């Protein structure tokens, strides 16, 4: 009990950390939780430990949300992403507290991480209506035809979020999935999940349709193989998978012909400019030929 609580005789209400699936906050169907500690080892919270059933529910929610989200205009998706950044801006203090505790940073360092994460969402928001212009093309052909290529969203993307970068890394892998018109099932950092729990609250109070983004707290080593083998998942981001686990996940993903974004060697620099790699990774370029004059 803090000195303030001792003086008032009041015990603060502890936060209950739940999953975020289909726009709602269910507890894990297994009833499991696991303790989360700060960088110094002090207990912070008990977090829901997602199960295979929770993952299946999240994939079903993402699949159900895909037609509506992918069918929205690029401009509308950009506005939704910008709304996420807007709500994050209003909760900078909470994110700063979560990041400082999770990553052992000082207040100023944590605030810088939060600002970078908000800016990252805005960056991808600005790309939603430019993806087609950059990744698509009008193709020169020798004949009486029009030929044009247009990027389309792949579908449901399973994301193993970075384990060390609890907020900036998380938004760096989630925002491009949403920007392309895909829907996401994200397994968050196991040891640093609290920024993701707060981000789920932001998603729920933004304009993101229920099911477009689903966040599961739990272990990538447990949930990753099920995500990789799921037949309704169209693409897989291995950013948060251990090097030992990646070959197994790639083999499982090959069984259902998923697009796989492999993790690079070494620790990624999430503060660096993101580029277009993640936007390309979750789009499929489709080419149409049409006769001239008909």
N, C-alpha and C positions, 0 to 999 in steps of 0.2 A: 504494500500500500504506500502511495506517495505521501509526502507531507501535506499536500493539498487535500487528498482524500482522507487523510487522518483527521484534519481539521474539520472537514464537513461531515465525516462519518459515512461518506458515500463511496461505494466501490464502482468504478467505471464499468460500463457494459463492454465485454470483450466481443470482438468481431468474429462472426461465424463465416469461415471461408468455404464457399461452395463452388461447384462447377458452373460453367456457363454454356448451356446447350439449348438451341432453338429459341434464343431470346429469353430464357428463364434461368433460374438459379437452383437446380436440383442438388440434393446431396447425392453422394455416390450410392448407387443401388446396393453396393456391397456393404455399406455402412463403415467402410474403412476410412481412417484418417492417419496422418503421420505428422510428427512434430517438426516444426521449422525453427531454426535458430539464427541469430544474427551472426555477423562476422566474428564476434567475440565469444560465441558459444552460448549466449543467453537465450532462453526460450522466447519466441515471438508469438507463435500461434500453432494451432492444429489445423492442418489443411486437408481437404477431401482428397482421397486417394482413388483416382478413377479406375474403373474396372473395364473388362472387355465389353460388357453390356453397355456401360456408359459410352464407350467409343463407338459402338454400333449405333446407339441413339444419336450421337453427334453426327455421324456420317449420314444417317437418314435425314436429319434436320438440314444438313448442308445440301444434300441432293434435292430435297424439297424446295429449298430457297433458290437453287441455281437458275431455273427458268426466269424468275422475276428479276433477280439481280443481274444476270447476263443480258436480259432483255431491256434493262434500263438504258437510257442514253448515257453516253460517255460523260456529258456535261453533268448529268444528275449524279453519277457516281463520284465525280470530282467534288460536287457540293457536299455529298455525304461524308467523304473523307475529310473535307475541310471542317465540317461540323465536329468530327471526332477531335481534330486538333483544337477547335474552339473550346470544347468541353474539357479537354486535357489542360488547356491554359487556365481554366477556372479552378482546377484541382492541383495546381503546381505544388502547393504545400504538402498535400497528401502524398503525391508521387515522390517528392523530395525526401520525406520521412521514410517511405518504403525503400527507395533506392539506397539511401544512406545506411539503413539497417542491413539490407541484403548484401551490399557490396563493401561495407566497411569504409565508406567515404565520409569526408567532412561535409558540412552543410553546403558550402560553396561548390564543391566538386559535384555533389549530388544534384544541385540546382542546374549546373551546366549540362549534366547528362539529361535531365528532364527537358531542358530547353532544346537540346539536340534532337531528342525524340519527337517533340512537337514539330520542330522544323522538318524532320524527316517525313512525317505524315503530310505536311503541307506540300513538300516536294513531290511526293507521289500523287497527291491530289491534282497538282498542276499537269501531270502527265496523262491523265485519263483520256482527254480529248485530243491527244497528240500521238498516241500509240499507233493508230491506223495510218497517220500520215508518215511516220518514220519507219515502221515495220512493214507497211503495205507498199504497193507499187502498181503503176500502170505499165504493163510489160510490152516492149516493142516486139512485133511479130511480122513475119513476111507472108501476108495474106489478108484477105478481107474479113478480119476478125478484130474484136476488142478482146484484150486479155488483161485481167487485173487480179492482183493478189490482196487479200484482206486478212488481217490477224483476227482470230476468234478465240475466246476463252476455252481452256482445256476442259474445265468442269470442276469437280471437287478436288481440292489440293490438301494432302496431309502434310503437316509441317511439324518437324521436331525442332522446337525453338532453341536458340543458343542457351547453353547452361550457365555461362558466366555473365553475359550481358543481359540483365534481367528486364530491362525496359527498352533501351536503344536497340539492342539486337532483336528483341521481340517485335517491335514495330517495324524494323527493317525487313523482317521476313513476312509479316502479316500484311502490311500496307500494299506491297506490289501485287499480292494475290487478289486483294479486293479491287485494286485499280484496274486490273485486266478484265474484271467481270467474273472471275472465278469465286467460288466459295471455299471456306477454310475450316479445317479441323486441326487445331493447334495443341500439341503437347508442350506445356510450358516448362521452364526451368524447374527441376525437381527441388533443388536446395534453395532457390531464390524465387519463389512463386508469388510473393505478395504484390509486387508491381503488376503482375498479370491479373491478379484478383481485382485490383483497383481499375485496371484497364477494362476488364469485363464490365464493371459498373458504368464506365464511360460509354462503352458500346451499347449497353442497354438503355442509356438515356440520350443517345444520339439518334440519328435517323437510319441506322443500319438495320435492315430487315432481320427479323428473327431467323436464325439459322444460317445467315450469310457468314458469320464468324462464330466459331465455337471454341472455347478454351477449356482444356482439361488439365488439371493439376495431377501429377503422378510421375511415374518413372518411364523415361524413354526406352530403357532396356526391356521393360515389360510391355508397354503399349505399342512400341515401334513395329515389332513383327506383325502384330494384328493389323495395324494401319497399312503396312506395306502389302499385305496379302489380301486386303479387302477388295472385293470385286467392284464396289461402287466408288472407289477412290481412283481418280484419273491421273494424278501426279503426286510426286513425293519430294519434299525438301528435306535433305539430310543434315542441315546445318548443326543441329544439336545432338547428332548421334556420335557415340564414341567410335574411334577408328576401328576397334575390334568388331563393332556391331555393323558397320556399314556394308561389308560384303554380304552378310546374311540378308540385310534389308534389300539390297539391290537384286539379289537372286529372287526374293519373294516378290518384289515389284515386277520383275520380268515375267513372272507367271501370269500376271494380268495385264501385261503390256503397258505399264505406266511410264509416263515421262518422269525422269529422275534428275533432280538438281543435286549434283554431288558437292560435298563439302570440300573446300580447298585444303591444302596442306598447311599445317600451322594454325595459330589462332588468328582469326580474321580481325581486321581493324574496322569495327563498326562505325567509327567516327569518320571514315573516309567517304568521299562522294560515292553514292551507290551505283551510278551508271545504269545501263539498260539490261544487264544480264538477267535480273529476276523478272523483268517484264517480258523478255523473250522466252524465258524458261516455261512460262505457263500460258503461252498462246500457241495456237496452231495456225499456220498461214495456209489459207485455202485459195486456190486459183480458179477463176471462172473464165471460160471462153464464150464469146457471143458473136454470131455473124453480124457484119455491118449491114445496116439497112433493113433489119427485120426486128 
